[in-house]
Each structure stands twice: as C-alpha cells, then as structure tokens.
Amino acid sequence: MWNSILGGDDEEERDERFFDDQTTTDDELCNLSYTQRIYAFAACLIAGLLFIFLSLIVFIRPIKFALLFTFGNMLAVGSTAFLIGPAEQLRKMFDPVRVYATAVYLGCAILALICAILIHSKILTMLAMICEICALIWYSLSYIPFARRVVSDVMVRLFDTEI
C-alpha cells in the first residue's frame, strides 16, 4: 500500500513482473534487508538450539526426544537459508560432495519422526535418532575441508574399519 502511495510498485504489478521475468535472483525474491536476514537467522538458530536443549531434558522419553531434537535440527540447519537464500542452501545441500550425506541425514530424520509419531516404538526411535545424529555429524563435516577424510583415517586406525 505505502509503495503505491510513495510512487513505488504495488503488489500486483510486482507479482506480474515476477511471473513474466524468468531471470530473477534470490535477492530479488527476498524482501528482507541484510539486518532482517541476520535477525531471522539468529532467531531460527536460537529456536533450533532451544528445541535441542529441551530434547535433552526429556531424553528419557524417546518419542518426545525425537520430536524435539529433529525439529530443532531442522530449524538449526535451515537457519542458514536466511543468510545465503533458500535456493543456494538447497544447491549446497545437494552438491555432489554432500548429496549422500544430505540424503542420509534427511532420511534418518524422517525415519525418526515416523518411528516416534506413527510406530510409537522407543527402541526403533532411539536407533533412528542415533543414525540421525551420526548422519548430522557426517553432513556437518562435509562443510569443513578434509574433515571427513580425517575422520575416516581415524576410524581406520582405531577400529580397523572405514566409513
């Protein structure tokens, strides 16, 4: 409304221009300022960490733990989309270097939720949560140069096995 009063584009014209122009970038699609993106990132990350902390309090209840922990992880991982944009976030997540780590992490997160919400099995939920935590660690290591190689080398030396 204020844009049309002040001489800017109104919302309908902006929507029409969006559908007509196929070469829009993430910055054009996002109306948040840099400061707002930082605040949204911080809020999402803090909310995710809060859910993870709350999940540790209810650790003896595997179903509640799985719900809080998985939701907190998704918020924390998704918080970076406010900084780099959702399309770039997805491109980085499904980059050939980390596509398998992403798929395993998302699969384990979904499996943990299914075990907790639909199956109501504490044992299966805990197994899925252990797999989810390991997959999250492996996924996170993919952003640190040579970290996965170092972890693999350590595993070979300690347990005579390779990841």
C-alpha positions in Angstrom: 0.0 0.0 0.0 2.7 2.5 1.0 4.7 1.7 -2.1 1.9 2.8 -4.4 1.3 6.0 -2.4 5.0 6.8 -2.5 5.3 6.1 -6.2 6.7 2.5 -6.0 5.3 -0.7 -7.5 2.2 -2.1 -6.0 2.0 -5.7 -5.1 0.0 -6.9 -8.1 2.5 -5.3 -10.6 5.4 -6.8 -8.7 3.7 -10.3 -8.8 3.1 -9.9 -12.6 6.7 -8.8 -13.2 7.9 -11.9 -11.2 5.9 -14.3 -13.3 7.0 -12.6 -16.6 10.7 -12.4 -15.8 12.3 -15.8 -15.7 15.8 -14.5 -14.7 15.0 -13.3 -11.2 17.6 -14.0 -8.5 17.2 -14.9 -4.8 17.9 -11.3 -3.8 15.1 -10.0 -5.9 12.7 -12.6 -4.5 13.5 -11.9 -0.9 12.3 -8.6 0.5 14.3 -8.9 3.8 17.1 -6.5 4.4 20.5 -7.7 5.4 19.8 -6.8 9.1 16.4 -8.6 8.9 18.1 -11.7 7.5 20.7 -11.7 10.3 17.8 -11.4 12.9 15.8 -14.2 11.2 18.9 -16.4 11.1 19.6 -15.8 14.7 16.0 -16.3 15.8 15.8 -19.6 13.8 19.1 -20.8 15.1 18.3 -19.9 18.7 14.9 -21.6 18.4 16.6 -24.7 17.0 19.1 -24.8 19.8 16.4 -24.3 22.3 14.5 -27.3 21.0 17.7 -29.4 21.0 18.3 -28.3 24.6 14.7 -29.2 25.6 15.1 -32.5 23.9 18.0 -33.3 26.3 15.7 -32.6 29.2 13.2 -35.2 28.0 15.9 -37.7 27.0 14.3 -40.5 29.0 11.2 -40.2 26.8 12.5 -41.2 23.4 9.4 -40.1 21.4 9.4 -36.6 22.8 13.2 -36.5 22.5 13.0 -37.5 18.8 10.4 -34.9 18.0 12.1 -32.0 19.8 15.6 -33.0 18.6 14.7 -33.5 15.0 12.6 -30.3 14.8 15.5 -28.4 16.5 18.0 -29.8 14.0 15.8 -28.9 11.0 15.5 -25.3 12.4 19.2 -25.0 13.0 20.2 -26.4 9.6 17.5 -24.4 7.8 18.5 -21.1 9.6 21.4 -20.6 7.1 18.8 -20.2 4.3 18.2 -16.7 5.7 21.8 -15.8 5.1 22.5 -17.4 1.7 19.0 -17.8 0.4 16.9 -21.0 0.1 17.9 -21.8 -3.4 21.6 -21.6 -2.6 21.0 -23.6 0.6 19.5 -26.4 -1.4 22.3 -26.2 -4.0 24.9 -26.6 -1.3 23.0 -29.4 0.4 22.6 -31.3 -2.8 26.1 -30.6 -4.1 27.8 -33.8 -5.4 30.2 -33.6 -2.5 27.5 -33.9 0.1 24.4 -35.3 -1.7 24.7 -38.7 0.0 25.2 -37.1 3.5 22.2 -34.9 2.9 20.0 -37.8 1.8 21.0 -40.0 4.7 20.5 -37.1 7.2 17.1 -36.3 5.8 16.1 -39.9 5.6 17.2 -40.6 9.2 15.3 -37.5 10.4 12.1 -38.7 8.6 12.6 -42.2 9.9 13.0 -40.9 13.4 9.8 -39.0 13.1 7.9 -42.0 11.6 9.2 -44.2 14.4 8.2 -41.7 17.0 4.8 -40.5 15.7 3.4 -43.4 13.8 5.0 -46.6 15.2 5.5 -45.4 18.8 8.5 -47.7 19.2 11.0 -46.4 21.7 13.7 -48.8 20.5 13.3 -48.0 16.9 13.1 -44.3 17.7 16.3 -44.4 19.6 18.1 -46.3 16.8 16.8 -43.8 14.2 18.0 -41.0 16.5 21.5 -42.5 16.8 21.6 -42.8 13.0 20.3 -39.2 12.6 23.0 -37.8 15.0 25.7 -39.7 13.1 24.3 -38.5 9.8 24.1 -34.9 11.0 27.8 -35.1 12.1 28.8 -36.5 8.8 26.8 -33.9 6.9 28.3 -31.1 9.0 31.8 -32.4 8.4 31.2 -32.1 4.7 31.5 -28.3 5.1 34.9 -28.5 6.6 37.7 -29.2 4.1 39.3 -32.6 4.5 37.3 -33.3 7.8 35.6 -36.4 6.5 38.9 -37.8 5.3 40.5 -37.2 8.7 37.5 -38.9 10.5 37.8 -41.8 8.1 41.5 -42.2 8.7 41.0 -42.1 12.5 38.3 -44.7 12.2 40.6 -47.0 10.2 43.4 -46.6 12.8 41.1 -47.0 15.8 38.7 -49.7 14.7 40.3 -51.1 11.6 37.2 -50.0 9.6 36.5 -47.2 7.1 33.4 -45.0 6.8 
